[in-house]
Amino acid sequence: MSPIAALVVDWAITALWPLIGAFGMAHFSGSLFATAGLVVGLAAMSPWLLAKGRWRLVISRDIAPSLAMMGLCSGAATVIYISALAHTTPANAAIVAQVEVLYSAALTAWLLGERPTLKLTLAALLVMSGTGLVMLHDLSSPRWKGDLMILCTPWLYQLSHIFAKRLPRGLDALTLSGGRVFYGILTMAPVCLWTLLHGGRWSWSPEALGFLVLQGLLMSSLNFVLWYMAIRNMDLSKATTFMLSYPALTLVFSWALGRDAIQGVQIVGLACSFSGAVWTARLTQEARQHAAEALPVAL
């Protein structure tokens, strides 16, 4: 599959994630649904992980620590995100989650030792205004709690990306995805145990198990593999900018399935946050390129 095709399919899958999570929350506790989905995903990837010595790489001393931190950060973020869908709508979750680009920009500025520029500040204000519109609209309803939980997840994903950058460039998409899922299961297992001991919800109904399988096959395996396939063979900034548009597709899917009635505040909020996110992503990429060009060339 070409990088572009992988990116487009991953874009559609990512747009479905808030909906799959919302349906799953009707039958499971958030931590159980998220972690059981990781187990399904790992089972689906296992035949490929057994090939070419990928399992040995996953547990090797040099690679395991970074993969474990990736699994911990992304696993915790997934549990929080899915749990939040018990309180807010899939469309709102997708829109509010776009603040991740602000965490990325702040991290870049910190690593490069630079102060935010006026353009970057204006772009950040656009993202925050879009997110703020949605959250202010929800203050009069129970959904504000879910919106706030979603707001807390992006920095965990950014931490996961930091540890991913420490891994050797030669690792393929399946090794990265399998390692992330494997260590996500191990680090979330204590949370699941605590949930089960405190009345966690679990359902064996065919409908519930169907959503669990979807979560595992789409979000905890195929989604990761396609993303790493795309970004390892094309410009990361272009891939990220394209993915930023997925909340629009989530809004359409959510409306078509009767989960959301599209409201003007959501459209305006999405337009503001998407515009600001794309602008922020471009400015962040430019800052990284300038920093790379400024590095001394070895003679």
Backbone torsions as a table, in degrees:
resi	resn	phi	psi	omega
1	MET	NA	136.1	179.6
2	SER	-71.2	157.1	178.8
3	PRO	-57.9	-39.3	180.0
4	ILE	-64.7	-44.9	179.3
5	ALA	-62.6	-42.1	178.8
6	ALA	-61.0	-40.5	-178.6
7	LEU	-66.6	-43.1	-178.9
8	VAL	-64.9	-44.1	178.5
9	VAL	-64.2	-41.3	179.3
10	ASP	-64.8	-36.4	176.9
11	TRP	-59.2	-45.8	-179.9
12	ALA	-66.8	-40.6	179.3
13	ILE	-64.2	-43.7	179.8
14	THR	-61.3	-36.4	178.2
15	ALA	-65.5	-27.5	180.0
16	LEU	-81.2	-20.1	-172.1
17	TRP	-55.8	-48.1	179.6
18	PRO	-59.3	-32.7	179.3
19	LEU	-71.7	-44.8	178.0
20	ILE	-60.9	-42.2	178.5
21	GLY	-62.7	-40.9	179.9
22	ALA	-65.4	-42.2	177.5
23	PHE	-65.6	-39.0	179.4
24	GLY	-64.6	-36.4	-178.4
25	MET	-67.1	-14.2	176.3
26	ALA	-74.5	-15.2	-174.7
27	HIS	-123.5	-22.4	-173.0
28	PHE	-131.3	160.3	165.3
29	SER	-73.7	151.8	-174.1
30	GLY	-57.6	-47.0	-177.3
31	SER	-65.7	-37.2	-179.9
32	LEU	-69.8	-41.9	-179.9
33	PHE	-65.8	-44.7	-178.2
34	ALA	-65.4	-46.4	-176.0
35	THR	-72.9	-39.4	176.1
36	ALA	-63.7	-33.2	175.0
37	GLY	-63.4	-38.3	176.3
38	LEU	-63.4	-38.4	178.7
39	VAL	-63.2	-44.0	177.4
40	VAL	-61.9	-43.2	179.4
41	GLY	-62.5	-42.0	179.0
42	LEU	-65.0	-40.3	178.0
43	ALA	-61.7	-39.3	-179.8
44	ALA	-66.7	-34.8	-178.3
45	MET	-87.0	-12.4	-172.6
46	SER	-55.0	-42.4	179.2
47	PRO	-57.7	-36.4	179.6
48	TRP	-79.6	-30.5	177.9
49	LEU	-69.6	-28.4	178.8
50	LEU	-73.8	-18.4	-179.0
51	ALA	-87.9	152.4	173.1
52	LYS	58.2	24.7	175.9
53	GLY	68.1	23.9	-176.6
54	ARG	-65.5	-38.3	179.9
55	TRP	-62.0	-38.8	178.6
56	ARG	-62.1	-36.6	177.5
57	LEU	-67.5	-40.7	-177.4
58	VAL	-60.1	-36.8	-177.1
59	ILE	-102.8	7.9	-179.8
60	SER	-68.7	151.0	-174.4
61	ARG	-62.0	-33.9	-176.4
62	ASP	-76.2	-32.3	-172.1
63	ILE	-101.8	-31.8	-173.8
64	ALA	-54.9	-43.9	-177.5
65	PRO	-58.6	-44.0	-179.8
66	SER	-68.4	-40.3	177.5
67	LEU	-63.8	-37.9	179.7
68	ALA	-64.3	-40.8	178.6
69	MET	-69.0	-36.7	173.9
70	MET	-59.7	-45.8	-179.8
71	GLY	-63.7	-41.7	179.1
72	LEU	-62.9	-51.3	-175.7
73	CYS	-66.4	-48.1	-178.3
74	SER	-70.9	-33.8	177.8
75	GLY	-64.9	-45.4	178.8
76	ALA	-63.3	-42.0	179.4
77	ALA	-62.5	-40.8	-179.5
78	THR	-65.1	-42.2	178.5
79	VAL	-61.3	-45.4	180.0
80	ILE	-64.4	-44.9	-177.8
81	TYR	-60.8	-49.5	-177.7
82	ILE	-66.6	-39.8	177.9
83	SER	-61.9	-34.8	179.9
84	ALA	-64.4	-25.9	-177.6
85	LEU	-70.6	-7.2	172.3
86	ALA	-77.3	-13.4	-175.1
87	HIS	-116.8	-24.8	-178.0
88	THR	-126.3	177.5	-177.7
89	THR	-92.6	157.4	177.9
90	PRO	-57.5	-40.5	-179.3
91	ALA	-64.2	-45.2	178.6
92	ASN	-61.5	-41.1	-180.0
93	ALA	-59.8	-44.3	-178.5
94	ALA	-65.2	-39.5	-178.6
95	ILE	-69.4	-47.7	-177.2
96	VAL	-64.4	-33.5	-177.8
97	ALA	-66.7	-11.9	179.9
98	GLN	-68.3	-8.3	176.2
99	VAL	-66.5	-9.0	178.7
100	GLU	-55.7	-33.8	-178.5
101	VAL	-64.7	-27.0	177.2
102	LEU	-70.4	-40.0	176.8
103	TYR	-62.2	-39.9	179.3
104	SER	-63.7	-44.1	179.7
105	ALA	-64.9	-42.2	179.3
106	ALA	-63.9	-40.2	179.3
107	LEU	-64.9	-41.9	178.8
108	THR	-62.3	-45.4	179.8
109	ALA	-61.6	-38.7	179.7
110	TRP	-68.6	-45.1	-178.6
111	LEU	-65.8	-34.2	-179.3
112	LEU	-88.6	-5.9	179.3
113	GLY	68.6	33.0	-177.6
114	GLU	-113.5	150.9	174.4
115	ARG	-87.5	145.0	179.9
116	PRO	-58.2	136.4	178.0
117	THR	-80.2	169.7	177.9
118	LEU	-61.5	-42.9	179.7
119	LYS	-60.9	-43.9	-179.3
120	LEU	-65.1	-37.2	177.9
121	THR	-65.0	-42.6	178.8
122	LEU	-65.4	-40.2	178.4
123	ALA	-63.7	-40.9	178.8
124	ALA	-64.2	-38.7	178.1
125	LEU	-63.8	-35.4	176.3
126	LEU	-62.4	-46.7	179.1
127	VAL	-61.1	-46.3	-177.8
128	MET	-67.1	-32.4	178.6
129	SER	-67.6	-40.1	177.7
130	GLY	-65.1	-45.7	178.3
131	THR	-65.3	-41.2	-179.6
132	GLY	-62.9	-38.9	177.8
133	LEU	-57.8	-46.7	-179.0
134	VAL	-64.9	-44.3	-177.1
135	MET	-70.0	-39.4	178.1
136	LEU	-64.0	-37.0	178.3
137	HIS	-64.3	-28.1	-176.5
138	ASP	-91.9	-1.8	-177.7
139	LEU	-61.6	-26.6	-179.7
140	SER	-87.6	4.7	-179.4
141	SER	-131.8	166.9	179.0
142	PRO	-67.2	-8.0	-175.3
143	ARG	-69.7	-18.1	-177.1
144	TRP	-61.6	-31.8	179.5
145	LYS	-63.8	-44.4	177.9
146	GLY	-65.6	-40.2	178.2
147	ASP	-59.9	-41.7	-179.2
148	LEU	-66.5	-38.6	177.6
149	MET	-63.9	-42.2	178.5
150	ILE	-61.2	-38.7	-178.5
151	LEU	-61.9	-24.1	-177.5
152	CYS	-85.7	-10.4	-173.1
153	THR	-83.5	-33.0	-172.2
154	PRO	-59.0	-35.0	-177.7
155	TRP	-66.3	-28.1	176.6
156	LEU	-68.8	-39.6	176.8
157	TYR	-65.6	-36.5	178.2
158	GLN	-65.8	-38.4	174.8
159	LEU	-61.7	-39.5	177.4
160	SER	-60.6	-40.3	179.5
161	HIS	-65.0	-35.4	179.2
162	ILE	-60.7	-46.1	-179.8
163	PHE	-70.0	-29.9	177.0
164	ALA	-63.7	-34.7	-179.3
165	LYS	-68.8	-17.4	179.2
166	ARG	-82.8	-8.5	-177.0
167	LEU	-82.6	151.8	178.4
168	PRO	-59.7	142.3	-178.0
169	ARG	-66.3	-20.5	-176.4
170	GLY	-76.3	-9.4	-179.4
171	LEU	-67.0	133.9	-179.8
172	ASP	-85.5	173.0	-174.2
173	ALA	-62.2	-36.8	-178.2
174	LEU	-70.1	-39.2	178.3
175	THR	-65.1	-44.8	177.7
176	LEU	-60.5	-48.0	-177.3
177	SER	-66.1	-46.0	-179.5
178	GLY	-63.0	-41.8	178.5
179	GLY	-64.7	-42.9	179.2
180	ARG	-61.1	-43.2	-179.1
181	VAL	-70.5	-44.1	-178.5
182	PHE	-58.6	-49.2	-178.8
183	TYR	-75.2	-24.5	173.1
184	GLY	-63.5	-40.5	178.0
185	ILE	-63.4	-47.6	-177.5
186	LEU	-62.3	-42.0	-176.2
187	THR	-77.9	-24.6	178.4
188	MET	-90.4	-10.3	-178.7
189	ALA	-56.9	-44.1	177.8
190	PRO	-61.7	-34.9	178.1
191	VAL	-65.2	-41.5	179.0
192	CYS	-64.3	-41.4	178.6
193	LEU	-61.2	-45.1	178.4
194	TRP	-61.0	-41.1	179.8
195	THR	-62.4	-45.2	-179.7
196	LEU	-63.4	-36.4	-179.6
197	LEU	-75.6	-11.9	-179.3
198	HIS	-120.4	37.0	171.6
199	GLY	78.9	33.6	178.1
200	GLY	-62.7	147.8	-177.8
201	ARG	-90.7	137.3	176.5
202	TRP	-147.3	139.5	-179.6
203	SER	-129.1	140.0	176.3
204	TRP	-103.7	12.1	-179.6
205	SER	-67.2	149.3	179.9
206	PRO	-55.6	-38.5	179.8
207	GLU	-64.3	-45.6	-179.4
208	ALA	-63.2	-45.0	-179.9
209	LEU	-66.4	-31.2	176.8
210	GLY	-63.3	-43.6	177.8
211	PHE	-68.0	-34.2	177.8
212	LEU	-64.4	-42.0	177.8
213	VAL	-65.0	-40.4	177.0
214	LEU	-61.1	-44.9	178.2
215	GLN	-58.4	-44.4	-177.6
216	GLY	-69.4	-47.6	-175.7
217	LEU	-72.4	-40.4	-176.2
218	LEU	-86.2	-54.4	-170.2
219	MET	-88.2	-27.2	-175.2
220	SER	-106.3	9.7	175.3
221	SER	-146.0	-69.1	-174.9
222	LEU	-61.0	-40.2	-179.8
223	ASN	-59.0	-46.9	-179.1
224	PHE	-64.7	-47.0	-176.8
225	VAL	-61.3	-46.4	-179.0
226	LEU	-63.2	-40.4	-179.4
227	TRP	-63.4	-47.1	-179.9
228	TYR	-68.2	-33.2	174.9
229	MET	-61.3	-40.7	-177.3
230	ALA	-71.2	-52.1	-171.2
231	ILE	-74.6	-17.9	178.1
232	ARG	-85.6	-5.0	-178.9
233	ASN	-130.7	13.3	176.1
234	MET	-153.8	171.0	-177.8
235	ASP	-64.8	125.5	-176.3
236	LEU	-61.9	-38.9	-177.5
237	SER	-64.4	-38.6	178.7
238	LYS	-68.0	-41.0	179.0
239	ALA	-63.8	-43.8	-179.6
240	THR	-64.2	-43.6	179.9
241	THR	-61.3	-42.2	178.2
242	PHE	-63.9	-43.1	-177.9
243	MET	-65.0	-25.1	-179.0
244	LEU	-62.4	-16.4	-178.2
245	SER	-86.7	-1.1	-174.9
246	TYR	-61.8	-29.6	178.6
247	PRO	-58.8	-29.7	177.2
248	ALA	-63.1	-40.8	178.3
249	LEU	-70.2	-37.4	175.7
250	THR	-59.4	-42.1	179.2
251	LEU	-60.5	-42.5	179.5
252	VAL	-66.7	-47.2	178.9
253	PHE	-59.9	-44.6	-177.6
254	SER	-63.0	-40.6	177.1
255	TRP	-66.7	-43.6	-177.8
256	ALA	-64.3	-32.8	-179.3
257	LEU	-91.0	3.3	176.5
258	GLY	77.9	16.1	-179.4
259	ARG	-86.1	-26.0	-176.8
260	ASP	-138.3	138.7	166.5
261	ALA	-95.9	117.8	-175.4
262	ILE	-62.9	126.4	-177.9
263	GLN	-114.5	154.5	-179.3
264	GLY	-58.6	-37.8	-178.4
265	VAL	-64.5	-32.9	178.7
266	GLN	-69.8	-41.0	-179.7
267	ILE	-65.4	-46.0	179.2
268	VAL	-65.1	-43.8	179.0
269	GLY	-61.9	-41.7	178.7
270	LEU	-64.9	-42.5	-179.6
271	ALA	-61.8	-43.6	-179.8
272	CYS	-66.9	-48.9	-176.0
273	SER	-67.3	-37.9	-179.9
274	PHE	-67.7	-44.3	179.0
275	SER	-60.5	-46.6	179.6
276	GLY	-66.1	-36.6	-179.5
277	ALA	-66.5	-43.4	178.8
278	VAL	-63.6	-44.2	179.3
279	TRP	-62.2	-45.2	179.1
280	THR	-61.5	-43.6	-179.3
281	ALA	-60.8	-41.1	179.7
282	ARG	-67.7	-42.8	179.4
283	LEU	-65.2	-38.8	178.6
284	THR	-64.2	-42.8	179.0
285	GLN	-64.1	-40.1	178.1
286	GLU	-62.4	-40.5	179.1
287	ALA	-62.8	-40.6	179.2
288	ARG	-66.6	-39.8	179.7
289	GLN	-65.5	-41.9	178.8
290	HIS	-63.9	-38.8	178.7
291	ALA	-65.6	-39.5	179.7
292	ALA	-66.9	-38.7	-180.0
293	GLU	-69.2	-26.5	-177.9
294	ALA	-81.1	-11.4	-179.6
295	LEU	-67.5	141.6	179.0
296	PRO	-65.7	142.1	-179.9
297	VAL	-89.7	128.5	-179.3
298	ALA	-70.4	133.1	180.0
299	LEU	-89.0	NA	NA
